[in-house]
Amino acid sequence: MKSERRHELQKNELADRLASGIESTRSFLPAILGGLVIVAIGAIGWGLYSGYNKSQASAAWTEFYFNLTGGDADSFVDLADEHPGSAAAGWARQFAGDNYLQRGIGMMYSNRAQAKELLGKAIGVFEEVEQGA
């Protein structure tokens, strides 16, 4: 019997403490709820922003891989201009520079003027890659 009575007293003490805690925080309830609403809105906004960025990155990488199958340097430069700041844009500029360089070296002995133009483009694209890194 004593243990039951002791248990009952402990329950009452716990209930009293909870009630006093709730009463003391009742005045702060609007501020707490406002903070929770702000956090929820921020989380939803971040989720939408993150999803949008992922879809943009996915589109950039898809275009990059399609260009790998036969795209020329200009298509890689266009991709980099369409998706600035993305990882795919940096790699697209790198591939464009490599393509210009390879074509410029190949034309060095057959068409010197065009080779100089392609090598100049390669230098320009590589400088853009360096600045973006």
C-alpha positions as CSV (number, residue, x, y, z in Angstrom):
1,M,0.0,0.0,0.0
2,K,2.8,2.4,0.8
3,S,4.4,1.9,-2.6
4,E,1.1,2.7,-4.3
5,R,0.7,5.8,-2.3
6,R,4.2,6.9,-3.0
7,H,3.7,6.3,-6.7
8,E,0.5,8.3,-6.6
9,L,2.3,11.2,-4.9
10,Q,5.1,11.1,-7.5
11,K,2.5,11.3,-10.3
12,N,0.9,14.3,-8.7
13,E,4.2,16.0,-8.2
14,L,5.0,15.4,-11.9
15,A,1.6,16.7,-13.0
16,D,2.1,19.8,-10.8
17,R,5.5,20.5,-12.3
18,L,4.2,20.1,-15.9
19,A,1.2,22.4,-15.1
20,S,3.5,25.0,-13.7
21,G,5.9,24.7,-16.7
22,I,3.0,25.1,-19.1
23,E,1.6,28.1,-17.3
24,S,5.0,29.8,-17.2
25,T,5.5,29.3,-21.0
26,R,2.0,30.3,-22.0
27,S,3.0,34.0,-22.3
28,F,5.8,33.0,-24.7
29,L,3.6,30.7,-26.8
30,P,3.0,33.2,-29.7
31,A,6.7,33.9,-30.0
32,I,7.5,30.1,-30.0
33,L,4.8,29.4,-32.6
34,G,6.0,32.3,-34.7
35,G,9.5,31.0,-34.6
36,L,8.4,27.5,-35.6
37,V,6.4,29.0,-38.6
38,I,9.5,30.9,-39.7
39,V,11.6,27.8,-39.5
40,A,9.0,25.8,-41.4
41,I,8.8,28.4,-44.2
42,G,12.6,28.6,-44.4
43,A,12.8,24.8,-44.7
44,I,10.2,24.7,-47.5
45,G,11.9,27.6,-49.3
46,W,15.3,25.8,-49.1
47,G,13.8,22.6,-50.3
48,L,12.3,24.3,-53.4
49,Y,15.5,26.2,-54.1
50,S,17.6,23.0,-53.8
51,G,15.3,21.1,-56.0
52,Y,15.5,23.8,-58.7
53,N,19.3,23.8,-58.6
54,K,19.4,20.0,-58.9
55,S,17.2,20.1,-61.9
56,Q,19.3,22.8,-63.6
57,A,22.5,20.8,-62.8
58,S,20.9,17.7,-64.2
59,A,20.0,19.5,-67.4
60,A,23.5,20.9,-67.8
61,W,25.1,17.5,-67.4
62,T,22.7,15.9,-69.8
63,E,23.6,18.4,-72.4
64,F,27.3,17.9,-71.7
65,Y,27.1,14.2,-72.2
66,F,25.2,14.6,-75.5
67,N,27.9,17.0,-76.7
68,L,30.5,14.4,-75.9
69,T,29.2,12.1,-78.6
70,G,30.0,14.5,-81.4
71,G,29.7,18.1,-80.3
72,D,32.3,20.6,-81.4
73,A,34.0,23.2,-79.3
74,D,31.3,25.8,-80.0
75,S,28.6,23.6,-78.6
76,F,30.6,23.2,-75.3
77,V,31.0,27.0,-75.1
78,D,27.3,27.5,-75.7
79,L,26.6,25.0,-72.9
80,A,28.9,26.9,-70.5
81,D,27.2,30.2,-71.4
82,E,23.7,28.7,-70.8
83,H,24.6,27.3,-67.4
84,P,27.1,29.7,-65.8
85,G,28.5,28.7,-62.4
86,S,27.7,25.0,-62.7
87,A,30.2,22.2,-62.6
88,A,29.2,21.1,-66.1
89,A,30.0,24.6,-67.4
90,G,33.5,24.4,-66.1
91,W,34.0,21.0,-67.7
92,A,32.4,22.2,-70.9
93,R,34.9,25.1,-71.1
94,Q,37.7,22.7,-70.5
95,F,36.6,20.4,-73.3
96,A,36.1,23.3,-75.6
97,G,39.6,24.5,-74.9
98,D,41.0,21.0,-75.5
99,N,39.1,20.8,-78.8
100,Y,40.3,24.2,-80.0
101,L,43.9,23.3,-79.0
102,Q,43.8,20.0,-80.8
103,R,42.3,21.4,-84.0
104,G,44.8,24.4,-83.9
105,I,47.8,22.1,-83.6
106,G,46.4,19.9,-86.4
107,M,46.1,22.9,-88.7
108,M,49.5,24.4,-87.8
109,Y,51.1,23.2,-91.1
110,S,48.1,23.3,-93.4
111,N,46.4,26.6,-92.6
112,R,48.5,28.8,-90.3
113,A,46.0,31.7,-90.1
114,Q,43.2,29.4,-89.0
115,A,45.5,27.6,-86.6
116,K,46.4,30.8,-84.9
117,E,42.8,31.7,-84.6
118,L,41.9,28.3,-83.0
119,L,44.9,28.5,-80.6
120,G,43.9,32.0,-79.6
121,K,40.4,30.7,-78.8
122,A,41.9,27.9,-76.8
123,I,44.0,30.3,-74.8
124,G,40.9,32.4,-74.1
125,V,38.8,29.5,-73.0
126,F,41.5,28.1,-70.8
127,E,41.8,31.5,-69.1
128,E,38.1,31.5,-68.5
129,V,38.4,28.0,-66.9
130,E,41.3,29.3,-64.7
131,Q,39.2,32.3,-63.6
132,G,36.2,30.1,-62.8
133,A,38.2,27.6,-60.8
